[in-house]
Amino acid sequence: MKFDHHLHTARHSPDSILDPNDLIDRAREIGLDGVVITEHDYQWKTDELDELARKAAPLVVLSGVEVSAREGHFLVYGLPTLDDIAPGIELRELLRVVRAQGAAIVAAHPFRWDQPFTEILDEHGPDAFDALELVSKNVTPETRALTEEVLRKRGMRASGSSDAHEVENLGCYFTEFDAPVRTIAEFAAALRSGRGRPRHRNGAWLASGPVDWPLRASGSDV
């Protein structure tokens, strides 16, 4: 199943112009099987999400969150609430909550804005994250190269998603799973088990370049 799992809507992310109904229409048009809405520091309420999901069926519509932690931005999937999460939370505390709740966590656009991501991994270890976002519209060729180096050296997993804030970028990158995913719990489990592979959509604007996964030998292009 093809999931774009990093995107923002105008309903709850002030920097987005992506209407939720346009999101549904476009996701169907480009052949996605599901989307996970990840607003900035906000997770859609169950009744609101259910209403949108009913309109979208059979497209799967789920909600996670992009947490603005002290050390950077992190995508979290499977938290029942955000009661223990607030903007500016320290990564160590965020990781504790994620593991305690059985959720999954992906590092969004590593190295962006000069984020010292290698130092973050040195402190918390490669097992802290279920995947690193290898490609999105906010991953440059330069930060992608740094992420690839980390993936190779530390044996970590990669994901792909659009980080769309407008309909045109939706699904430019996505993660493809080898098993059905219908709930946020199943999505988090799929990430944790490493069943996803980053992919790109042919014909889309690819800010990070095309994806050929898994990575080839060190020194080759992907």
TIMI-767373 format. One record per atom (N, C-alpha, C, CB): x, y, z. Coordinates in steps of 0.05 Angstrom, whole numbers, padded with zeros to 5 digits, always signed. Atoms other than C-alpha are relative to their C-alpha. Glycine has a CB too. Layout:
XYZ ...
This chain:
+00017-00024+00000 +00000+00000+00000 +00017+00025+00000 -00019+00000+00024 -00015-00025+00003 +00024+00070-00018 -00011+00021+00018 +00000+00009-00030 +00008-00020-00020 +00021+00120+00039 +00018+00025-00002 +00000-00011+00028 -00014-00026-00005 +00040+00194+00039 -00006+00006+00029 -00010+00023-00020 +00005-00001-00029 +00049+00202+00114 +00014+00024+00013 +00009-00025+00013 -00009-00025-00011 +00077+00272+00123 -00012+00022-00017 +00032+00002+00001 +00014-00022+00014 +00030+00328+00102 -00017+00016+00019 -00018-00012-00023 +00013-00020-00017 -00007+00388+00129 -00024+00011-00014 +00020+00022+00009 +00024-00012+00012 -00076+00417+00117 -00005+00028+00011 -00025-00018+00005 +00007-00027-00008 -00103+00487+00121 -00018+00001+00025 -00013+00015-00023 +00019+00000-00023 -00152+00465+00175 +00015+00004+00026 -00015-00026+00000 -00013-00001-00026 -00100+00458+00230 +00030+00007-00001 -00002-00027+00013 -00028-00009+00003 -00032+00480+00202 +00000+00027-00013 +00018-00020-00016 +00002-00027+00011 -00027+00556+00192 +00017+00004-00025 +00007+00019+00020 -00017-00005+00023 +00028+00549+00140 -00008-00016-00024 +00028-00007+00007 +00010+00017+00022 -00013+00502+00095 -00024+00013-00014 -00007-00028+00010 +00024-00008+00015 -00063+00518+00040 -00014-00024-00012 +00008+00020-00023 +00012+00025+00010 -00083+00445+00028 -00027-00005+00013 +00020-00023+00005 +00027+00006-00010 -00158+00436+00036 -00003-00030+00003 -00021+00012-00019 +00003+00029-00004 -00176+00367+00065 -00016-00013-00022 -00013-00005+00026 +00015+00013+00022 -00227+00354+00010 +00017-00002-00026 -00026+00016-00005 -00018+00002+00023 -00176+00371-00044 +00021-00021+00004 +00014+00028-00004 -00019+00021-00007 -00128+00325-00008 -00011-00027-00008 +00006+00000+00030 +00013+00026+00007 -00177+00267-00017 +00000-00004-00030 -00028-00001+00012 +00003+00002+00029 -00190+00281-00090 +00027-00005-00013 -00012+00026-00011 -00027+00003+00012 -00116+00288-00107 +00013-00027+00007 +00018+00023+00009 -00012+00025-00008 -00095+00227-00068 -00012-00023-00017 -00005-00006+00030 +00012+00020+00018 -00145+00185-00107 +00011+00002-00028 -00031+00003+00000 -00008-00005+00028 -00124+00216-00173 +00028-00011-00005 +00000+00030-00006 -00028+00008+00005 -00050+00199-00164 +00005-00029+00010 +00019+00019+00014 -00003+00029-00006 -00062+00128-00139 +00010-00007+00028 +00017-00012-00019 -00008+00008-00027 -00046+00132-00065 -00021-00018+00012 +00004+00026+00018 +00019+00017-00014 -00078+00080-00020 -00007+00012+00027 +00012-00028+00005 +00006-00012-00026 -00074+00122+00043 +00017+00025+00005 +00005-00019+00022 -00015-00024-00009 -00051+00187+00075 -00001+00001+00031 -00012+00026-00012 +00000-00006-00029 -00031+00205+00146 +00005+00030+00003 +00022-00017+00015 -00002-00029-00004 -00044+00278+00163 +00017+00005+00025 -00028+00013+00003 -00018-00006-00023 +00012+00305+00208 +00001+00030+00003 +00028-00012-00005 +00000-00029-00005 -00007+00375+00229 +00023+00007+00019 -00027+00010+00011 -00021-00009-00019 +00044+00417+00268 -00012+00000+00028 +00010+00028-00008 +00007+00000-00028 +00035+00399+00341 -00030-00003+00005 +00011+00025+00014 +00028+00004-00002 -00037+00379+00330 -00008-00027-00012 -00016+00023-00013 +00009+00026+00011 -00071+00311+00321 -00031+00002-00003 +00008-00023+00019 +00029-00003+00005 -00140+00308+00290 -00016-00016+00021 -00007-00010-00028 +00018+00014-00019 -00196+00290+00338 -00015-00023-00015 -00021+00020+00012 +00011+00025+00012 -00229+00222+00327 -00025+00006-00017 -00007-00019+00022 +00025-00004+00015 -00298+00248+00305 +00006+00016-00026 -00020+00014+00017 -00006-00016+00023 -00268+00299+00257 +00014-00017-00021 +00018+00023+00007 -00014+00018+00018 -00221+00247+00227 -00019-00021-00013 +00023-00014+00014 +00019+00020+00010 -00277+00196+00221 -00017+00011-00022 -00017-00011+00023 +00016-00013+00021 -00319+00245+00181 +00015+00002-00026 -00009+00028+00010 -00016-00002+00025 -00263+00257+00131 +00005-00028-00011 +00026+00015+00006 -00006+00027+00009 -00246+00183+00128 -00024-00012-00015 +00008-00018+00023 +00024+00011+00013 -00318+00165+00110 -00003+00012-00028 -00026+00007+00016 +00001-00012+00026 -00316+00214+00052 +00021-00012-00019 +00004+00031+00002 -00022+00008+00016 -00250+00187+00029 +00000-00030-00008 +00025+00005+00014 +00000+00029+00004 -00264+00111+00031 -00004-00006-00030 -00021-00014+00017 -00018+00018-00014 -00234+00067+00005 +00028+00010+00006 +00003-00025-00016 -00025-00012-00009 -00175+00114+00012 +00002+00001+00030 +00003+00029-00012 -00003+00000-00029 -00148+00106+00082 +00011+00027+00009 +00020-00023+00009 -00008-00026-00010 -00143+00171+00121 +00005-00003+00030 -00022+00022-00005 -00008+00003-00027 -00105+00171+00187 +00012+00027+00010 +00020-00023+00004 -00012-00024-00010 -00075+00224+00233 +00023-00007+00019 -00021+00017+00015 -00022+00001-00019 -00007+00229+00267 +00005+00029+00008 +00025-00013-00013 -00006-00027-00007 +00030+00292+00287 +00029+00005-00006 -00006+00005+00031 -00027-00009+00002 +00093+00331+00271 +00006+00016+00025 +00006+00016-00026 -00006-00013-00025 +00122+00349+00338 +00024+00018-00003 +00006-00022+00022 -00021-00019+00000 +00164+00411+00344 +00016-00002+00026 -00010+00030-00004 -00016+00004-00024 +00215+00386+00395 +00023+00020+00001 +00011-00029+00000 -00022-00019-00004 +00273+00426+00422 +00022-00005-00021 +00011-00002+00028 -00022+00008+00017 +00321+00387+00377 -00007-00001-00030 +00011-00026+00008 +00008+00002+00028 +00280+00389+00313 -00028-00010-00003 +00019-00017-00016 +00027+00009+00005 +00217+00362+00281 -00001-00030-00004 -00012+00013-00026 +00002+00029+00000 +00194+00290+00290 -00029-00008-00005 +00011-00011+00026 +00027+00011+00007 +00135+00252+00260 -00006-00023+00019 -00001-00008-00030 +00008+00020-00019 +00098+00211+00311 -00027-00012-00008 -00001+00011+00029 +00024+00015+00008 +00045+00158+00296 -00010-00019+00021 +00005-00015-00027 +00011+00020-00018 -00001+00122+00344 -00004+00010+00029 +00016-00024+00000 +00005-00010-00027 -00007+00167+00405 -00030+00004+00004 +00015+00027+00005 +00029-00004-00004 -00077+00165+00435 -00008+00029+00004 -00009-00016+00024 +00004-00029-00004 -00071+00238+00456 +00027+00014+00000 -00016+00006+00028 -00025-00016-00003 -00020+00294+00459 +00002+00013+00027 +00000+00022-00022 +00000-00011-00027 -00031+00306+00533 +00028+00003+00011 -00017-00017+00018 -00027-00001-00011 +00042+00291+00548 +00020+00012-00019 +00008-00029+00007 -00018-00011+00020 +00070+00326+00487 -00007+00030-00003 -00004-00015-00028 +00004-00028+00004 +00079+00401+00479 +00023+00011-00018 -00001+00016+00027 -00022-00011+00015 +00119+00444+00430 +00023+00008+00017 -00010+00025-00015 -00024-00006-00015 +00190+00451+00453 +00008-00023+00019 -00004+00024+00016 -00007+00023-00017 +00191+00383+00488 +00028-00009-00007 -00021-00023-00004 -00027+00011+00005 +00260+00353+00496 -00003-00027-00013 +00016-00002+00026 +00001+00025+00015 +00273+00295+00449 +00000-00024+00019 +00022-00002-00020 -00002+00023-00018 +00291+00249+00506 -00028-00006+00012 +00020+00006+00023 +00027+00004-00011 +00222+00260+00537 -00020-00010-00021 -00010+00026+00013 +00018+00009+00022 +00187+00253+00470 +00004-00030-00006 +00006+00016-00025 -00006+00029+00005 +00222+00186+00458 -00012-00017+00022 +00030-00004-00003 +00011+00015-00022 +00201+00163+00527 -00030-00004-00003 +00006+00013+00027 +00029+00001+00003 +00127+00179+00513 -00006-00019-00024 -00011+00028-00005 +00005+00016+00024 +00130+00147+00443 +00003-00029+00007 +00019+00008-00022 -00003+00028-00007 +00157+00082+00470 -00020-00010+00020 +00029-00005+00010 +00019+00008-00020 +00112+00080+00530 -00028-00005-00012 -00002+00021+00022 +00026+00002+00013 +00051+00088+00484 +00000-00020-00023 -00009+00027-00009 -00001+00018+00022 +00075+00038+00432 -00004+00013-00027 -00022-00021+00003 +00003-00015+00025 +00076+00092+00378 +00026-00004-00016 -00005+00030+00006 -00023+00000+00018 +00126+00101+00321 +00010+00028-00004 -00006-00015-00027 -00011-00027+00004 +00173+00159+00307 +00019+00000-00023 +00014+00010+00026 -00017-00004+00023 +00207+00184+00244 +00012+00028+00002 -00017-00003-00027 -00013-00027+00000 +00258+00240+00241 -00006+00014-00026 +00031-00004+00003 +00008-00015+00024 +00230+00292+00193 +00024+00016-00010 -00023+00019+00007 -00021-00015+00014 +00278+00322+00142 +00026+00004+00017 -00010+00027-00009 -00025-00003-00016 +00343+00307+00181 +00019+00019-00012 +00013-00027+00004 -00021-00020+00008 +00398+00360+00178 -00011+00026-00011 +00018-00013-00020 +00011-00025+00010 +00349+00414+00155 +00006+00022+00020 -00030-00003-00004 -00005-00024-00017 +00364+00484+00182 +00025-00005+00018 -00024+00006+00018 -00025+00006-00014 +00434+00459+00203 -00005-00016+00026 +00014+00026+00007 +00005+00018-00023 +00404+00409+00252 +00024-00019+00004 -00026-00016-00004 -00023+00018-00005 +00463+00371+00284 -00010-00029+00004 +00016+00010+00025 +00014+00026-00003 +00429+00305+00270 +00020-00023+00008 -00014-00007-00026 -00019+00021-00008 +00493+00263+00276 +00004+00001+00031 +00027+00005-00014 -00003-00002-00029 +00501+00290+00347 -00025-00011+00014 +00004+00029+00008 +00025+00011-00011 +00428+00272+00361 +00002-00030+00001 -00025+00010-00016 -00002+00029+00000 +00441+00201+00340 +00022-00010+00019 +00007-00010-00029 -00021+00008-00019 +00505+00198+00381 -00011-00001+00028 +00024+00019-00002 +00011-00001-00027 +00465+00217+00442 -00021-00021+00005 -00012+00027+00005 +00024+00017-00005 +00402+00175+00432 +00003-00027-00013 -00024+00014-00011 -00004+00026+00013 +00427+00118+00387 -00018-00004-00024 -00005-00022+00020 +00016+00005+00024 +00402+00093+00320 -00027-00013+00005 +00015-00016-00020 +00025+00014-00005 +00347+00051+00352 -00021+00019+00011 +00005-00022+00021 +00020-00019-00010 +00313+00115+00377 -00022+00005-00021 +00014+00026+00007 +00019-00007+00021 +00279+00124+00309 -00008-00025-00016 +00012+00021-00018 +00009+00022+00017 +00237+00076+00268 +00008+00004-00029 -00030-00003+00002 -00010-00006+00027 +00259+00111+00204 +00009+00029-00001 -00023-00004-00021 -00008-00027+00007 +00292+00173+00176 -00013+00008-00026 +00031+00003-00001 +00013-00009+00024 +00256+00214+00124 +00022+00006-00021 -00017+00026+00005 -00021-00002+00020 +00302+00204+00064 -00007+00021-00021 +00005-00026-00013 +00009-00018+00022 +00261+00245+00014 -00026+00013+00007 -00003-00015-00026 +00025-00016-00001 +00208+00299+00015 +00006+00026-00015 -00009+00005+00030 -00004-00025+00014 +00198+00367-00016 +00018+00019+00016 -00026+00014-00006 -00017-00017-00017 +00237+00396+00043 +00026-00015+00007 -00014+00007+00025 -00026+00013-00002 +00296+00348+00036 +00016+00008-00025 -00002-00031+00002 -00016-00009+00022 +00350+00379-00008 +00020-00022-00008 +00016+00026+00007 -00020+00019+00007 +00402+00339-00047 +00023-00001+00021 +00012+00006-00027 -00022+00000-00019 +00453+00361+00005 -00008-00014+00026 +00008+00029+00006 +00008+00014-00025 +00413+00339+00066 -00006-00029-00005 -00024+00014+00013 +00005+00028+00007 +00393+00276+00030 +00026-00016+00001 -00013-00003-00027 -00025+00014+00000 +00466+00258+00020 +00010-00005+00028 +00021+00017-00015 -00007+00005-00028 +00479+00267+00094 -00016-00022+00013 -00003+00026+00016 +00018+00021-00011 +00419+00224+00111 +00008-00028-00011 -00029+00006-00007 -00009+00025+00011 +00442+00170+00063 +00025-00011+00014 +00005+00003-00030 -00025+00009-00013 +00510+00168+00096 -00007-00012+00028 +00019+00024+00004 +00009+00011-00026 +00476+00158+00164 -00013-00027-00003 -00019+00020+00014 +00015+00025+00004 +00431+00104+00137 +00020-00023-00006 -00019+00002-00024 -00019+00021+00007 +00490+00066+00108 +00017-00008+00024 +00018+00010-00022 -00019+00005-00022 +00536+00073+00168 -00013-00012+00024 +00014+00025+00008 +00013+00008-00025 +00485+00060+00222 -00022-00021-00004 -00012+00024+00014 +00019+00021+00005 +00439+00010+00188 -00028+00007+00007 +00008-00024+00015 +00027-00009-00007 +00376+00051+00198 -00019-00003-00024 +00001+00029+00010 +00021+00002+00020 +00311+00050+00159 -00008+00027-00011 -00025-00015+00011 +00007-00025+00013 +00285+00102+00111 -00030+00000-00007 +00016+00004-00026 +00027-00004+00009 +00217+00130+00094 +00000+00023-00021 -00020+00007+00023 +00004-00022+00019 +00191+00177+00040 -00028+00011+00002 +00005-00010-00029 +00026-00013-00001 +00134+00227+00042 +00003+00028-00011 -00011+00001+00029 +00000-00025+00015 +00115+00294+00011 +00007+00024+00017 -00026+00004-00013 +00000-00024-00016 +00113+00343+00069 -00016+00022-00014 +00029+00010+00006 +00016-00018+00016 +00059+00374+00026 -00015+00021+00018 -00021-00015-00016 +00016-00021-00011 +00029+00441+00046 -00020+00011-00021 +00018+00023+00011 +00017-00008+00022 -00006+00449-00021 -00006-00025-00017 +00012+00023-00017 +00010+00024+00014 -00043+00400-00066 +00020-00010-00021 -00027+00005-00012 -00017+00008+00022 +00009+00401-00121 +00023-00019+00008 +00012+00025-00013 -00022+00016-00010 +00062+00368-00078 -00008-00027+00012 +00016+00015+00020 +00009+00025-00013 +00019+00312-00050 +00010-00024-00016 -00031+00000+00001 -00007+00026+00012 +00047+00243-00063 +00025+00001-00018 -00022-00010-00016 -00024+00000+00016 +00111+00266-00097 +00019-00022+00010 +00014+00028+00002 -00014+00022-00013 +00144+00218-00048 -00020-00014+00018 +00025+00008+00015 +00018+00015-00018 +00110+00163-00008 +00016-00024+00010 -00026-00009-00015 -00011+00025-00010 +00125+00099+00030 -00019-00023-00008 +00005+00001+00031 +00016+00023+00009 +00102+00033+00002 +00004-00023+00020 +00008-00009-00028 -00001+00022-00020 +00084-00023+00051 -00009-00026-00014 -00019+00006+00023 +00005+00026+00013 +00081-00097+00034 -00023-00015+00013 +00025-00017+00002 +00023+00013-00012 +00019-00111+00076 -00021+00021+00004 +00008-00013+00028 +00021-00019-00003 -00049-00079+00086 +00003+00017+00025 -00027-00014+00001 -00001-00019-00023 -00052-00018+00132 -00027+00014+00000 +00024+00019-00001 +00027-00013-00001 -00121+00006+00155 -00003+00018+00024 -00021-00021+00001 +00002-00016-00024 -00110+00036+00224 +00027+00013+00007 -00011-00018+00024 -00025-00013-00008 -00059+00081+00257 +00018-00019+00015 -00005+00025+00016 -00015+00020-00014 -00038+00023+00301 +00015-00018-00020 -00018-00017+00018 -00013+00016+00020 -00024-00019+00239 +00022+00015-00014 -00021-00010-00020 -00020-00017+00013 +00013+00039+00207 +00025+00001+00018 -00011+00028-00005 -00023-00002-00018 +00058+00048+00268 +00014-00027+00001 -00009+00008+00028 -00012+00026-00001 +00070-00027+00271 +00016-00006-00025 -00021-00022+00004 -00014+00004+00026 +00089-00028+00197 +00026+00015+00000 -00018+00008-00023 -00025-00015-00001 +00140+00027+00208 +00020-00013+00019 -00006+00029+00010 -00018+00012-00020 +00169-00006+00270 +00012-00026-00011 -00015-00006+00026 -00010+00025+00010 +00177-00072+00233 +00017+00003-00025 -00023-00019-00006 -00017-00005+00024 +00213-00040+00174 -00013-00010-00026 +00026-00013+00004 +00013+00010+00024 +00161-00061+00122 -00004+00021-00021 -00026-00012+00007 +00004-00021+00020 +00161+00006+00086 +00024+00006-00016 -00009+00025+00014 -00022-00008+00018 +00203+00028+00027 -00007+00027-00012 +00004-00021-00022 +00005-00027+00012 +00210+00101+00003 -00001-00003-00030 +00022+00020+00008 +00004+00000+00029 +00186+00113-00068 -00006+00028-00009 -00024-00020-00008 +00008-00026+00011 +00174+00171-00115 -00021-00005-00022 +00025+00015-00013 +00021+00001+00021 +00117+00186-00163 +00010+00011-00026 -00026+00015+00009 -00009-00008+00026 +00135+00189-00236 -00016+00025-00009 -00002-00022-00021 +00013-00025+00010 +00120+00258-00266 -00002+00022+00021 -00027-00007-00010 +00002-00021-00021 +00122+00294-00198 +00026+00015+00001 -00006-00013+00027 -00024-00015-00006 +00170+00349-00180 +00014-00013+00023 -00006+00030+00005 -00015+00015-00020 +00224+00313-00141 +00023+00016+00011 +00010-00027-00011 -00020-00018-00011 +00261+00362-00097 +00025-00015+00010 -00011+00015+00023 -00022+00016-00010 +00304+00306-00068 +00012-00019-00021 -00009-00016+00024 -00009+00019+00021 +00314+00268-00134 -00016-00026+00002 +00030-00005+00003 +00014+00025+00001 +00287+00200-00153 +00010-00020+00022 +00002-00013-00027 -00007+00019-00021 +00288+00141-00104 +00002-00028-00013 -00022+00000+00022 -00004+00028+00007 +00316+00072-00118 +00009-00014+00025 +00021-00004-00023 -00005+00012-00027 +00312+00032-00053 +00000-00030-00002 -00021+00010+00020 -00019-00010-00021 +00348-00002-00020 +00024+00014-00012 +00009-00022+00018 -00024-00014+00009 +00412+00039-00024 +00019-00020-00013 +00013+00014+00023 -00021+00016+00012 +00465+00012-00070 +00026+00003+00017 +00006+00008-00029 -00025-00001-00014 +00537+00004-00048 +00008+00029+00005 +00021-00015-00014 -00010-00027-00006 +00570+00065-00016 +00015+00012-00023 +00018-00001+00025 -00012-00015+00022 +00590+00117-00067 -00016+00000-00025 +00027-00012-00005 +00017+00000+00024 +00536+00101-00118 -00024+00018+00005 -00009-00028-00007 +00024-00017-00002 +00475+00144-00132 -00024-00018+00005 -00004+00017-00025 +00025+00014-00003 +00404+00124-00113 -00022+00016-00014 -00007-00003+00031 
